[in-house]
């Protein structure tokens, strides 16, 4: 079954929105993407594409193009903030056969998806600010735009992020909770000649993640600190690099060297949003951060959005009844999203253990696990990375 003659409007030209547009178009739908910005672009920095997200890009024929722009990850290394020795090395060559893991600049992935959407002939309309979404009650859903226009469609997909109008239409106002953590993000020159691995420097109440981008020419930094002072949610808030360096002044080795290179940095507060109770109603559906925002402690935000896009299109193509198809989409995705988010939440305290017996014991257990059962340490993520939504 195809989606021939279905008119679908996607709100948002981010990773999830563009991937959904491409998946739906390839199943025959007439897709229009509405983006409020004046150009398809992405602020931010790096992200990690793990095997579960890569499976979707592979099925869309984009894996080789991604590989040309990204860095293939070889390992994830955990280090103590005050001791340069490795606590644990996760050798990604030990992943299941055929699984690959990449570091990519977010702007490069957005451009890759945007180019594929343009080549497919999907219409992308810029400067289209959605003010509200109206699910259909026996009728077609429609959107109210900031310019006063209304847009009707057979189906509306909300890929409009943390402050989604579509999510609000389905669930009412959201009440996120500040986690007591803030995060800085920056990109710096690769002055340490960092190899193709993600390094996590763990300290009391804070941690720093770094990995190379764009052929190894630069390094992505994400630094997270526990603190009571609230910071606004979102990536567009600038901060003084000296504030970042002061917060991580006790970090040694390559972490200190990279922090010294920061000239521009963004700061944002980390908030926990509940997984949306309702993902679909009246011809409106949500995906990605609009449905299930996740904290950045498992690098799965983009990967979950890619999974959502594929499953949503699959369900719609397999079931003639729109509402039944959307109900199946939510049933297939909600438990998966909750499990991933729970695992990400759990990583926060593991990285931030305070000095003392518990921290020493935890690091010793990691060292022993990596030494005695290195493959088992990697393959404990099979439930995450081995989940291939394109396999039917």
N, C-alpha and C positions, 0 to 999 in steps of 0.2 A: 504494500500500500504506500502511496506517496501523499504529499501535502499539496498536490496540484490545486491551484486556484484559491488556496488559503492566504488571506492577507494578514500578515503578522507585523506588528510594530514592536521594536526592541528599544527600550529606553536605556541609553548609556553606551558609549563606544569605548569601554574599557576592555579588559581581557575577557571577562565573562560575556559581555554584550556582543563583541565581535565574533567570539567563538560560537555563540548561539546563532547569530545571524548566518554564519557560514554553514553550520550543521543543518539549520532549517532550510536554507536555500538549496543545499545539495539533496534534500528530500522533496524538492519541488515547490516549496512555499514562495510566495511573493513577499519579500522582507524589506522593511524600511527601518533604518536605525536613526533615532533622534539623539543628538548630542548637543548639550547646552554650550559647549566651548566653541570658539571660532575656528579651531583646527583640531584634528585628531592628534593628540600629543599626550605625553604622560610625564608628569613630574615624578620625583622619587629617584630610586637608584636601582639596586640589584634585587633579584629574586631567584629562588631555586625551583627548578623544574625537576621533580622527582619522577620515577618510572610510571606512576599512576597518571600523572598529568601528561607525560610524554606520550603515553599510549593514545591519547586523544589527538595530539598534534601529529603523530605518526599516521593515524587513520585519516586525517585531513590532508595528508601528503606534505606536511610542513616540517618533518623531522630533519631532513637534510639541510634545509634553509636555516633552521634553528642552529644546527651544529656548526654552520659556517660563521655564525655571529657570537656563539656562546663558548664557554669554557667547560669541557667535560670534566666533571668532578671525579677525583680519584679516592678521596678519603674525607672523613670528618674527624677532627682531632680535638679532644678536650684537654685543656691545660689549666693549671692553677695560676692565679693572678700574680703570685709572688715567686713562683718557681717555674722556670722555662721548660722543665721536663714534661713529657707527655703523661697525662693521667690515663687516657684511653685513646687508641686509634681504631676507628672503624674503617676497614679497608673495603671500599665500595666495589672492588673487583669480586668480592665474595657475595654480592647480590645474586639473585637467581639469574640463570642464563638469559641473555637478551635484554636485561634491564640496564638502562643507562640513566645518568643523573647529570644535570647541567646547571651552571651558574650563568645567568643572562641579565643584561640591563633591561629594566622594565620597558624603557622606551623602545628598545630593539624588538622586543616581543610584540608590543603594541603595533609597531610599524609592519612587522611581518604579517600579523593578522589583518591589519588594515589593507595592505596590498592584496592579500588573498580575497578579501571582501570586494575591493574595487574591481579586481580582475573577474570576479564572478558576476559582476553587474548589479550587486546589491546597492540600493539607493541609500546614501548616508546624508542626512540633512543636518547641517551645523547651525549653531545659534538658535536651538530649539529648546527653550527652558520649559519643562513640564511643571505646572503648578499643582495639579491634582489628577488623580486617576479615578475613574468611575467604573467599577465592575458592572457587567450587564446582569440585569435581573430578567432573564428570558430574552434579552436583546444583546446587541453587540456592545462590548465595552468601549469607552472612549476616554480621551485625554483632554484636559484643559491646558492650553499653552499660555505662556506669559504674554504673548502678543494678542491674546483674546481669541485665538482660533481654537476649534475643536478638531480632534483627529479620531476617526472611528476605525476599528479593525476587527477582524474575526478573533484575534488573540493579541493580548498585550503582554510583553515580557519585561518585567522590571529587573534590569541589571544595573540599577542606579545607586549601588553602594550603601554605605553606612546610614545615610540619611534619606533612604529610599521613599519616594512618594507612593510607589506601588505597595511597599510593605505597610505603610501607614494606612492605605486604603483597605487592606485586608485585615489588619490587626490593631488599628488604632495607634495612639502615641506610644513610642518606645521609652523605657526608663533604664538607660544604661547606668552601670555602677562603676565609679572610678576604682581601679584596682590598687591604688597606692603605688603605681609604677609609672615612670615616664621613659621615653625612648628617644634617643638622638639617631639621626641617619646622615651619613656623609659618604662621599666618594673621594678617594685620595690617590695620588700616584703610588705605584707598586714599588716603593723604595726598598722594601725588604726582600724583593724577588720571591714573593710568596708563591709556592707551587699550587697546583690545581686541587686545593683542598679547602674545606671550611674549618676555621679554627675558632674554638669557643674558649675564651679565657674567663674562668669562673672565680668570682670573688664574693666576699660577704655582702649580701644585699644588692649585688649587681653582677652583670656579666657583659662581655664584649664579643660579638661575632664578626668575623672578617672572612672574606673570600674574594678571589680575583674575578675581574670582568674584562670583556673585550680583548681577548687574546692575552690576558695577563698584564695589560698596560696599566690598569687601575685596580683598586681594591675597594670593595663595598664594606662599610662599617655600620653596624647597628649596635648601639650601646644602651643597655636597660639598667635603670636604677630604681630601687625602692625608696619612696619618699612620701611624706605627708602632703607636701605642697602640690596642689592641683595644677595640671596643665591642660590646655584645651585640646580636644580631639581633632585629628586631621594632620596632613603632612605639610601644609603650606606655612607653618609657623617657624620663623627663623630664630636662632639663638646665637649667643656669643660663643665661639669655639672654646674660649678660655673657661667657660662654665663646664663644658664637657670635660676638658682636661683636668679641672679641679676635682670633679666628681670621681675621676679614675686615676688620681695622682699616684696611688699606691701600686698601680699595675706596672709590671716590668716587661723586659724583653721586647719582642716585636710589637706588642700592644702599645707600649709607650712610644715606640718609633713611629707607628702609624698615626697615633693621636696627635703627635707633633706636626703632622702634615695637614691637619684639618684647617681649611680656610673659610669654608661655608658649611653650616650645619642646620638641619631642621630638627625641631623638638615637638613631640606630641605626647599627650597623655594616653595611657592604655586603659580602655574601658571594656567591661564585660557587658555584652548585649546578649539577651536570651536568644536561643534559636527560635525563629518565628513559629508560633503555634499553627498558623495558617499560611500555607505557601501558594494556595490557588483558590480562586472562587470567581464565578461569573466571567470566565474568559480572561482573567488576569492571573499571571504566575510570576514568581520571583526566583532568583537564583543568586549564587555567589554571596557576597557580603550583605546583600539585601535580605537574604534568607537566614544566613548563619555566619555572622562576623566571628573571626577567630583571632586570638592573640598570636603574635609572631614568634612562637616558641617551638614550632614544628615545621615552619616554612610550607604551610599547606593552603594558604588563602587562594593563590592563583590556581593551584592544582585542583582544589575542590570546585572552583568555578568552571574549569575545563570539564571536569566530570559531569557537573550539573548540565552544562550545555549539551553534551552528547546524549545523556539519558533523557532529557526533556524532549529533544528532537526524535529520539527513538520511540518514546512512548506515544507521541503524537502521530508518528507515521504508522505505528502498529495498531492503533485503536481509532476507529472512525468516530466514536463518540468523544467529543472534545473534553467534556467534564470527567469522564471515566479515565481518559488518557492523563489528564492533569492530576487526578487523584492517585493514579499509579505512580506518576513521577514523584510526588511527595512521599508516598509509601516507600519507594525504593531509596530515596536520598536522605530522609530525615535521620534515621538511626545511624547511618554512616557519618553524617556531619557531626552528630552529637558525640560519637566515639572519638573522632579526630580532634574535636575541640577539647574534650576531656583530657586526651593525651597531651595536647599542647599546654593546657592549664597546669598539668602535673609537672611539666618540665621547668616551670618558673622556679619553684622552690628547690628543685634539685640543683639548679645552677647557682642558687643564692645562699646556700648553707652557710651559717655563721661559723666562725672559728671555734674549735673545740672538739671533743671526742666524736660527736656525730659526723662532723665534716671529715675528720680524718678517717673514720671507719668507712664512710661512703666512698671516698676516693680510693682507699685500699681495695674495696670490693670491685671497683671499676678496673683498677690495674690488674687484679688477679683474673677477672673475667676476660679482659683483653688478651692476657698472656696464655691462659689455659683453654679458653674456648672462643677464639676470635671470630670464627664463622657463626657461632651461635649468637654472639653479641650483635652481629649485623642482621642475621636472619630473623631476629625477634621483631623486625619491622615488616616482615612478609605480609602481615594482615593489611598494612598500609600501602606499601609499594607494589605488592602483587595484585592489587585490586584493579582489574582492567575492564572498564565499563564498555569498551568496544568489542569485547569477546562474546557478546550476546548474552 
